[in-house]
Amino acid sequence: MAAGITAGPVFRSMAKGGKVTENALLPQNVMDVVQRYAAKCDLPTIAPHDLRRTFAKLAHKGHAALEQIQLSLGHASIQTTERYLGVKQDLADAPCDRLGLRFGK
């Protein structure tokens, strides 16, 4: 590996002087970086939930299955994910329509 990391956390904190430590980077560390970047770019205040919603919307825009987004977000039902994204499932092209089963002659 280019970073020399073969075990343990991939995202790690840094000590003063730029030395990478063995400690995992905490979610709050990521949020601090994002908020500093937003302030530097004159963007509005960003909350942790904004990152979650952005992830979900980008995944949906990239054609990720709603069920995969549901699992990633930890929603109990697909309807919750639909409401969260403001979308509905496309039942006009349902998977059961592609089974290749024929009935009758």
C-alpha atoms as an extended CHARMM CRD file, in Angstrom:
* protein
*
       105  EXT
         1         1  MET       CA              0.0000000000        0.0000000000        0.0000000000  PROA      1               0.0000000000
         2         2  ALA       CA              1.2200000000        3.4800000000       -0.8610000000  PROA      2               0.0000000000
         3         3  ALA       CA              0.3210000000        4.7980000000        2.5960000000  PROA      3               0.0000000000
         4         4  GLY       CA              1.9710000000        1.8660000000        4.3280000000  PROA      4               0.0000000000
         5         5  ILE       CA             -1.2710000000        0.9960000000        6.1310000000  PROA      5               0.0000000000
         6         6  THR       CA             -1.9070000000       -2.7420000000        6.1800000000  PROA      6               0.0000000000
         7         7  ALA       CA             -4.0810000000       -2.9950000000        9.2970000000  PROA      7               0.0000000000
         8         8  GLY       CA             -6.2040000000       -0.8020000000       11.5360000000  PROA      8               0.0000000000
         9         9  PRO       CA             -8.1560000000        2.3110000000       10.6250000000  PROA      9               0.0000000000
        10        10  VAL       CA             -7.7180000000        3.6850000000        7.1280000000  PROA      10              0.0000000000
        11        11  PHE       CA             -8.6300000000        7.2510000000        8.0860000000  PROA      11              0.0000000000
        12        12  ARG       CA             -6.2870000000        8.3410000000       10.8700000000  PROA      12              0.0000000000
        13        13  SER       CA             -5.6880000000       11.4960000000       12.8380000000  PROA      13              0.0000000000
        14        14  MET       CA             -2.5200000000       13.5220000000       12.5840000000  PROA      14              0.0000000000
        15        15  ALA       CA             -0.2980000000       14.8400000000       15.3310000000  PROA      15              0.0000000000
        16        16  LYS       CA              1.2410000000       18.2800000000       15.2160000000  PROA      16              0.0000000000
        17        17  GLY       CA              3.9570000000       18.4030000000       12.6010000000  PROA      17              0.0000000000
        18        18  GLY       CA              1.9390000000       16.2750000000       10.1670000000  PROA      18              0.0000000000
        19        19  LYS       CA              2.8120000000       12.8590000000       11.6350000000  PROA      19              0.0000000000
        20        20  VAL       CA              0.0740000000       10.2640000000       11.0660000000  PROA      20              0.0000000000
        21        21  THR       CA             -0.9670000000        8.5110000000       14.2790000000  PROA      21              0.0000000000
        22        22  GLU       CA             -2.4700000000        5.0780000000       14.9190000000  PROA      22              0.0000000000
        23        23  ASN       CA             -5.7200000000        6.6920000000       16.1370000000  PROA      23              0.0000000000
        24        24  ALA       CA             -8.8350000000        6.5870000000       13.9800000000  PROA      24              0.0000000000
        25        25  LEU       CA            -10.1900000000        9.8240000000       12.5750000000  PROA      25              0.0000000000
        26        26  LEU       CA            -13.3810000000       10.6190000000       14.4740000000  PROA      26              0.0000000000
        27        27  PRO       CA            -16.6610000000       11.6670000000       12.8390000000  PROA      27              0.0000000000
        28        28  GLN       CA            -16.3470000000       15.0270000000       14.5940000000  PROA      28              0.0000000000
        29        29  ASN       CA            -12.9580000000       15.5310000000       12.9020000000  PROA      29              0.0000000000
        30        30  VAL       CA            -14.5670000000       15.0560000000        9.4890000000  PROA      30              0.0000000000
        31        31  MET       CA            -17.3710000000       17.4510000000       10.4130000000  PROA      31              0.0000000000
        32        32  ASP       CA            -14.8380000000       20.0720000000       11.5410000000  PROA      32              0.0000000000
        33        33  VAL       CA            -13.0470000000       19.8980000000        8.1800000000  PROA      33              0.0000000000
        34        34  VAL       CA            -16.3120000000       20.1630000000        6.2430000000  PROA      34              0.0000000000
        35        35  GLN       CA            -17.4930000000       23.1300000000        8.3210000000  PROA      35              0.0000000000
        36        36  ARG       CA            -14.1450000000       24.9240000000        7.8970000000  PROA      36              0.0000000000
        37        37  TYR       CA            -14.3120000000       24.3700000000        4.1390000000  PROA      37              0.0000000000
        38        38  ALA       CA            -17.9180000000       25.6330000000        4.0170000000  PROA      38              0.0000000000
        39        39  ALA       CA            -16.9750000000       28.7770000000        5.9480000000  PROA      39              0.0000000000
        40        40  LYS       CA            -13.9720000000       29.3870000000        3.6840000000  PROA      40              0.0000000000
        41        41  CYS       CA            -16.2420000000       29.1280000000        0.6060000000  PROA      41              0.0000000000
        42        42  ASP       CA            -18.9570000000       31.3370000000        2.1220000000  PROA      42              0.0000000000
        43        43  LEU       CA            -21.4070000000       28.4330000000        2.1690000000  PROA      43              0.0000000000
        44        44  PRO       CA            -24.2400000000       28.2560000000        4.6970000000  PROA      44              0.0000000000
        45        45  THR       CA            -23.7540000000       26.4260000000        7.9750000000  PROA      45              0.0000000000
        46        46  ILE       CA            -23.6290000000       22.6770000000        7.4580000000  PROA      46              0.0000000000
        47        47  ALA       CA            -25.0680000000       20.2110000000        9.9520000000  PROA      47              0.0000000000
        48        48  PRO       CA            -24.2620000000       16.4760000000       10.1750000000  PROA      48              0.0000000000
        49        49  HSD       CA            -27.6790000000       15.5970000000        8.7660000000  PROA      49              0.0000000000
        50        50  ASP       CA            -26.8890000000       17.6490000000        5.6520000000  PROA      50              0.0000000000
        51        51  LEU       CA            -24.0370000000       15.2430000000        4.8670000000  PROA      51              0.0000000000
        52        52  ARG       CA            -26.3350000000       12.2460000000        5.3380000000  PROA      52              0.0000000000
        53        53  ARG       CA            -28.9980000000       13.7010000000        3.0440000000  PROA      53              0.0000000000
        54        54  THR       CA            -26.3870000000       14.6810000000        0.4350000000  PROA      54              0.0000000000
        55        55  PHE       CA            -25.0230000000       11.1190000000        0.4600000000  PROA      55              0.0000000000
        56        56  ALA       CA            -28.5200000000        9.7150000000       -0.0760000000  PROA      56              0.0000000000
        57        57  LYS       CA            -29.4130000000       12.1440000000       -2.8710000000  PROA      57              0.0000000000
        58        58  LEU       CA            -26.1110000000       11.6050000000       -4.7040000000  PROA      58              0.0000000000
        59        59  ALA       CA            -26.5080000000        7.8270000000       -4.4060000000  PROA      59              0.0000000000
        60        60  HSD       CA            -30.0330000000        8.0790000000       -5.8360000000  PROA      60              0.0000000000
        61        61  LYS       CA            -28.8870000000       10.3870000000       -8.6240000000  PROA      61              0.0000000000
        62        62  GLY       CA            -26.1750000000        7.8330000000       -9.4270000000  PROA      62              0.0000000000
        63        63  HSD       CA            -28.8880000000        5.1740000000       -9.8600000000  PROA      63              0.0000000000
        64        64  ALA       CA            -28.2340000000        3.2750000000       -6.6210000000  PROA      64              0.0000000000
        65        65  ALA       CA            -31.1350000000        1.0080000000       -5.7520000000  PROA      65              0.0000000000
        66        66  LEU       CA            -33.5200000000        2.4650000000       -3.1690000000  PROA      66              0.0000000000
        67        67  GLU       CA            -33.0600000000       -0.7060000000       -1.1170000000  PROA      67              0.0000000000
        68        68  GLN       CA            -29.3070000000       -0.1140000000       -0.9470000000  PROA      68              0.0000000000
        69        69  ILE       CA            -29.8320000000        3.4970000000        0.1090000000  PROA      69              0.0000000000
        70        70  GLN       CA            -32.3610000000        2.2790000000        2.6840000000  PROA      70              0.0000000000
        71        71  LEU       CA            -29.7800000000       -0.1110000000        4.1450000000  PROA      71              0.0000000000
        72        72  SER       CA            -27.0760000000        2.5670000000        4.1720000000  PROA      72              0.0000000000
        73        73  LEU       CA            -29.3070000000        5.0030000000        6.0270000000  PROA      73              0.0000000000
        74        74  GLY       CA            -30.6660000000        2.3790000000        8.4070000000  PROA      74              0.0000000000
        75        75  HSD       CA            -34.3020000000        3.0060000000        7.5280000000  PROA      75              0.0000000000
        76        76  ALA       CA            -36.7110000000        0.2770000000        8.6430000000  PROA      76              0.0000000000
        77        77  SER       CA            -38.8970000000        0.6050000000        5.5510000000  PROA      77              0.0000000000
        78        78  ILE       CA            -38.4690000000        1.5790000000        1.9290000000  PROA      78              0.0000000000
        79        79  GLN       CA            -41.3340000000        4.0730000000        2.3590000000  PROA      79              0.0000000000
        80        80  THR       CA            -39.2000000000        6.0290000000        4.8470000000  PROA      80              0.0000000000
        81        81  THR       CA            -36.3900000000        6.2230000000        2.2880000000  PROA      81              0.0000000000
        82        82  GLU       CA            -38.8380000000        7.3350000000       -0.4070000000  PROA      82              0.0000000000
        83        83  ARG       CA            -40.1280000000       10.1490000000        1.8270000000  PROA      83              0.0000000000
        84        84  TYR       CA            -36.5710000000       11.0890000000        2.8010000000  PROA      84              0.0000000000
        85        85  LEU       CA            -35.5710000000       11.4770000000       -0.8510000000  PROA      85              0.0000000000
        86        86  GLY       CA            -38.9200000000       12.7870000000       -2.0690000000  PROA      86              0.0000000000
        87        87  VAL       CA            -39.2430000000        9.9890000000       -4.6550000000  PROA      87              0.0000000000
        88        88  LYS       CA            -41.4200000000        6.9470000000       -5.3600000000  PROA      88              0.0000000000
        89        89  GLN       CA            -40.3440000000        3.5310000000       -6.5850000000  PROA      89              0.0000000000
        90        90  ASP       CA            -40.7260000000        2.9500000000      -10.3210000000  PROA      90              0.0000000000
        91        91  LEU       CA            -43.2250000000        0.1060000000      -10.2860000000  PROA      91              0.0000000000
        92        92  ALA       CA            -43.8270000000        0.3940000000      -14.0400000000  PROA      92              0.0000000000
        93        93  ASP       CA            -40.5940000000       -1.5600000000      -14.5280000000  PROA      93              0.0000000000
        94        94  ALA       CA            -40.8070000000       -3.9590000000      -11.5890000000  PROA      94              0.0000000000
        95        95  PRO       CA            -38.3180000000       -6.8440000000      -11.2220000000  PROA      95              0.0000000000
        96        96  CYS       CA            -41.1590000000       -9.3890000000      -11.3500000000  PROA      96              0.0000000000
        97        97  ASP       CA            -41.8500000000       -8.2250000000      -14.9150000000  PROA      97              0.0000000000
        98        98  ARG       CA            -38.4350000000       -9.5500000000      -15.9450000000  PROA      98              0.0000000000
        99        99  LEU       CA            -38.6650000000      -13.1420000000      -14.7490000000  PROA      99              0.0000000000
       100       100  GLY       CA            -39.2260000000      -14.5080000000      -18.2580000000  PROA      100             0.0000000000
       101       101  LEU       CA            -42.1710000000      -16.6800000000      -17.2270000000  PROA      101             0.0000000000
       102       102  ARG       CA            -44.8220000000      -17.4830000000      -19.8370000000  PROA      102             0.0000000000
       103       103  PHE       CA            -48.3190000000      -18.6350000000      -19.1410000000  PROA      103             0.0000000000
       104       104  GLY       CA            -50.6290000000      -20.3790000000      -21.5740000000  PROA      104             0.0000000000
       105       105  LYS       CA            -49.6760000000      -21.0610000000      -25.1500000000  PROA      105             0.0000000000
